[in-house]
Amino acid sequence: MLEWASLRSRPDVQEANGPASSGGVPESITTKKAGISLALGGGCARGWAHIGVLRALDEAGIEVSMIAGTSIGALVGGCYLAGKLDELEDFARSLTNKRRLFGLLDLNLRGSGLFGGMKLDARLREHMNGIRFEDLSKPFVAVASEIRTGHEIWLSNGSLITAMRASYALPGVFEPVDCNGRVLVDGALVNPVPVSVCRAYEQPLVVAVNLHYDLFGRAAVIKHSAGELVIEKDAPRPGQANSLHQPHQTRLGITGVMVEAFNIIQDRISRARLAGDPPDMSLQPKLSHIGLTEFHRADEAIRLGYQATMSQISELTRLQTVLA
């Protein structure tokens, strides 16, 4: 497992316009560089890769001037700017199996989501209770969707925990969040990779972290025969004669169907919005083999996010100089 030292306590990382720590280079010849604005996209369990992205940027001494986050991107981005990324990473790495994860979910069959989310909220409040947007050192926006109107909601003031909770409230899975009279759900329904938010804040260098880049084939159109109607309970089981000619597919539970359907929607919207408003640069960890609900694979996701970012550090540095 990779070992990263958090550099956030270093003066050159803390100060927005502080001198670069380049081993004794005189300040008079230090090249001016633009800070980067991060658009952290949604992606459920794949979102742990955002932790690796931020670790790599800190290690390279690259200043983050703003973060806009959707869904788990809002969770990771908010914790980073609040100085709580270490605690979030420890929590993510502690989810070593699915049983540990389900122990944090409070089943709620009578509500508007399968899980109430109060146990997860309690974990957040252990470290972030009382933290507000106004307390953060850099601008932060959490993107959510208003379930009644379909409006895209930008949360940029008030309670940080409430905003993050609303941004990752996956419809049907987590209960919506009542936020000052608006009922909010996951922001990936309207803006999966919030580049447009960074543009609205007039940021010179916008870097998107797209967690769905290598999901090939999602946009394909396929002509297919309907065949005969087969009721699921009457369908042949693996090993039966009729199933020998067909590849076996694992049955999806209710949560699996909702998550995969949401994944299709998110991928289609991402393609359309990024084509119309592309970032200056995209970081694209290859995460397609990590399932949307496999939160116990945090070690792997963090490592892939770190590696994808480190491979682009030289290009990021060049763009910082060009756009300064």
C-alpha positions in Angstrom: 0.0 0.0 0.0 1.3 3.4 -0.9 2.3 5.7 1.9 1.5 9.4 1.4 2.5 12.2 3.7 -0.1 14.9 4.0 1.5 18.2 2.9 -1.4 20.4 3.9 0.5 21.8 6.9 3.4 23.1 4.7 3.4 26.8 4.2 3.7 26.5 0.4 0.5 24.5 0.4 -1.5 26.5 2.9 -0.8 29.9 1.4 -2.7 30.7 -1.7 0.0 32.9 -3.1 2.9 31.7 -1.1 6.4 31.1 -2.5 7.0 27.8 -4.3 9.2 25.4 -2.4 11.6 24.6 -5.1 14.8 24.1 -3.1 16.2 27.6 -2.8 15.0 29.1 -6.1 14.9 32.9 -5.6 11.5 34.4 -5.3 12.3 37.0 -8.0 12.5 34.2 -10.7 9.7 32.0 -9.4 7.2 31.3 -12.2 3.7 32.4 -11.4 1.1 29.6 -11.5 -2.6 29.5 -11.6 -4.4 27.5 -9.0 -6.6 24.7 -10.3 -10.4 24.4 -9.8 -11.5 20.8 -9.4 -14.8 19.4 -10.7 -15.2 16.1 -8.7 -17.7 13.8 -10.4 -20.1 11.3 -8.9 -19.6 7.6 -9.1 -20.6 5.9 -5.8 -17.8 3.6 -4.6 -15.5 4.7 -7.4 -15.5 8.1 -5.8 -12.8 7.0 -3.3 -10.4 7.6 -6.2 -10.9 11.3 -5.5 -8.9 10.8 -2.3 -6.0 9.6 -4.3 -6.3 12.5 -6.7 -6.1 15.0 -3.9 -3.2 13.2 -2.2 -1.2 13.4 -5.5 -1.9 17.1 -5.9 -0.8 17.8 -2.4 2.3 15.8 -2.9 3.2 17.7 -6.0 2.5 21.0 -4.3 -0.3 22.0 -6.7 -2.7 24.5 -5.2 -6.4 23.8 -5.4 -8.2 27.1 -5.6 -11.8 25.8 -5.6 -13.8 22.6 -5.6 -17.2 21.8 -7.0 -18.4 18.3 -6.2 -21.3 16.1 -7.1 -22.4 13.1 -5.0 -19.4 11.4 -3.5 -17.3 14.1 -5.2 -19.0 16.6 -2.8 -18.3 14.3 0.2 -14.6 14.0 -0.6 -14.1 17.6 -1.7 -15.9 19.0 1.4 -13.8 16.9 3.7 -10.6 18.0 2.0 -11.3 21.7 2.3 -12.5 21.2 5.9 -9.1 19.6 6.7 -10.7 16.2 7.4 -9.4 14.1 4.5 -7.3 12.0 6.8 -10.4 11.0 8.8 -12.4 10.2 5.6 -9.6 8.1 4.2 -9.3 6.1 7.5 -13.1 5.5 7.3 -12.9 4.4 3.7 -10.1 2.0 4.3 -11.9 0.6 7.3 -14.7 -0.7 5.1 -12.9 -4.0 4.5 -16.0 -6.0 3.7 -19.7 -5.6 2.8 -20.9 -6.6 6.3 -19.0 -3.7 7.8 -20.6 -1.3 5.3 -24.2 -2.6 5.9 -23.6 -2.1 9.6 -23.5 1.7 8.9 -26.8 1.7 7.0 -30.1 2.0 8.8 -32.9 0.2 6.8 -36.0 2.2 6.5 -38.7 0.4 4.5 -41.4 3.0 5.3 -39.5 6.0 4.1 -38.7 7.4 0.7 -35.4 5.6 0.5 -34.2 2.1 1.5 -31.8 3.6 4.0 -32.3 6.6 6.3 -28.6 7.6 6.3 -28.6 8.7 9.9 -25.8 6.3 10.9 -23.6 7.8 8.2 -24.6 11.3 9.3 -23.5 10.4 12.8 -20.1 9.4 11.6 -19.7 12.7 9.7 -20.8 14.7 12.8 -18.1 13.0 14.9 -15.5 15.0 13.0 -17.4 17.8 11.2 -20.2 18.9 13.4 -20.8 22.6 13.2 -18.5 23.2 10.2 -20.1 25.6 7.6 -19.1 26.7 4.1 -18.1 30.0 5.5 -15.4 28.3 7.6 -13.6 26.8 4.5 -10.4 28.3 3.2 -11.4 28.0 -0.4 -14.7 28.2 -2.3 -16.7 25.0 -2.4 -20.0 24.1 -4.1 -22.0 20.9 -3.6 -24.4 20.1 -6.5 -27.8 18.6 -5.7 -31.1 18.0 -7.6 -34.5 19.2 -6.4 -36.7 16.2 -6.7 -40.0 18.0 -7.2 -38.8 20.4 -10.0 -35.7 18.9 -11.4 -33.8 22.1 -10.8 -30.0 21.9 -10.4 -29.2 23.3 -6.9 -25.8 24.8 -6.0 -25.2 24.7 -2.3 -22.5 27.1 -1.2 -23.4 28.3 2.2 -24.8 27.0 5.5 -24.2 23.5 7.0 -21.5 21.5 5.2 -22.8 18.2 6.4 -26.3 18.9 5.2 -25.0 19.9 1.7 -22.8 16.9 1.3 -25.6 14.6 2.5 -28.0 16.1 0.0 -25.5 15.8 -2.8 -25.1 12.0 -2.4 -28.7 11.2 -1.6 -29.1 8.5 -4.3 -32.8 8.3 -5.2 -34.5 5.2 -3.9 -31.4 4.2 -1.8 -31.0 7.2 0.6 -33.8 9.3 1.8 -34.0 12.8 0.2 -32.8 15.7 2.3 -35.1 18.6 3.3 -32.9 21.7 2.8 -34.6 25.0 3.6 -37.9 24.0 2.0 -36.4 22.2 -1.0 -36.3 18.4 -1.1 -32.9 17.5 -2.5 -31.4 14.3 -3.9 -28.2 13.2 -5.7 -26.7 16.0 -7.9 -25.5 13.4 -10.5 -29.1 13.4 -11.9 -28.5 16.9 -13.4 -24.7 17.6 -13.3 -22.5 14.5 -12.8 -19.2 16.3 -13.4 -19.8 19.9 -12.4 -17.4 21.7 -14.7 -20.1 24.4 -15.4 -20.0 25.4 -11.7 -16.3 26.1 -11.8 -16.8 28.1 -15.0 -19.5 30.2 -13.3 -17.0 31.1 -10.6 -14.6 32.3 -13.4 -11.8 29.9 -12.6 -8.9 30.1 -15.1 -8.0 26.4 -15.0 -10.7 23.8 -14.6 -9.8 20.1 -14.1 -12.5 17.5 -14.2 -12.2 14.1 -12.4 -14.5 11.8 -14.4 -15.0 8.4 -12.8 -16.9 6.9 -15.8 -14.4 7.5 -18.5 -13.6 3.8 -19.3 -17.1 2.5 -19.2 -17.1 1.7 -22.9 -20.3 0.8 -24.7 -22.7 2.7 -22.5 -23.8 4.9 -25.4 -24.1 2.2 -28.0 -27.4 1.6 -29.9 -28.0 -2.1 -30.6 -30.7 -3.7 -32.7 -32.0 -6.8 -30.9 -34.8 -9.4 -31.3 -37.4 -9.4 -28.6 -37.7 -13.2 -28.6 -40.2 -14.9 -26.4 -41.4 -13.5 -23.0 -39.8 -15.4 -20.1 -41.0 -14.8 -16.6 -38.1 -14.4 -14.3 -39.3 -17.1 -11.9 -39.6 -19.6 -14.8 -36.2 -18.7 -16.3 -33.7 -21.6 -16.5 -31.2 -21.7 -13.8 -27.5 -22.0 -14.3 -26.6 -25.6 -15.4 -30.0 -26.4 -16.9 -30.2 -27.3 -20.6 -31.6 -24.1 -21.9 -29.0 -22.0 -20.1 -26.1 -23.7 -21.8 -26.5 -21.6 -24.9 -26.6 -18.3 -23.0 -24.0 -16.6 -20.9 -24.9 -16.6 -17.2 -25.7 -13.2 -15.7 -25.8 -12.5 -12.0 -29.3 -11.5 -10.8 -29.6 -7.9 -9.7 -31.4 -7.1 -6.5 -33.6 -4.1 -6.0 -30.7 -1.9 -5.0 -28.5 -3.2 -7.8 -31.2 -2.3 -10.4 -31.6 1.2 -9.0 -27.9 1.8 -8.9 -27.2 0.5 -12.4 -30.1 2.5 -13.8 -28.7 5.6 -12.1 -25.3 4.8 -13.6 -26.7 4.8 -17.1 -28.4 8.1 -16.6 -25.3 9.6 -15.1 -23.1 8.4 -17.9 -25.4 9.8 -20.6 -25.7 13.1 -18.9 -22.0 13.4 -18.4 -21.2 12.8 -22.0 -23.7 15.5 -23.1 -22.6 18.1 -20.6 -18.9 17.7 -21.0 -19.2 17.9 -24.7 -21.0 21.2 -24.4 -18.7 22.6 -21.6 -15.4 20.7 -21.6 -12.8 21.2 -18.9 -9.3 22.4 -19.6 -8.1 19.0 -18.5 -9.6 15.7 -17.4 -8.2 13.2 -14.9 -9.6 9.8 -15.8 -8.8 6.9 -13.4 -9.6 3.5 -14.9 -12.2 2.3 -12.5 -14.7 0.3 -14.6 -13.9 -3.0 -12.8 -14.9 -1.5 -9.4 -18.6 -1.9 -8.9 -20.7 1.1 -7.8 -21.5 -0.5 -4.5 -18.1 -2.0 -3.8 -17.1 0.6 -1.1 -14.9 -2.0 0.5 -12.4 -1.6 -2.4 -11.2 1.8 -1.2 -7.5 0.8 -1.2 -7.6 0.0 -4.9 -9.7 3.1 -5.9 -7.5 5.5 -3.9 -4.4 4.0 -5.5 -5.8 4.3 -9.0 -6.8 7.9 -8.5 -3.3 8.7 -7.2 -1.6 7.0 -10.1 -3.8 8.7 -12.7 -3.1 12.1 -11.3 0.7 11.6 -10.8 0.9 10.6 -14.5 -0.5 14.0 -15.5 1.4 16.3 -13.0 3.8 17.6 -15.7 0.9 18.6 -17.9 -1.0 20.2 -15.0 2.1 22.2 -14.2 2.4 23.4 -17.8 -1.2 24.5 -17.9 -0.8 26.3 -14.6 2.0 28.4 -16.1 0.2 29.0 -19.4 -3.1 30.2 -17.8 -1.5 32.2 -14.9 
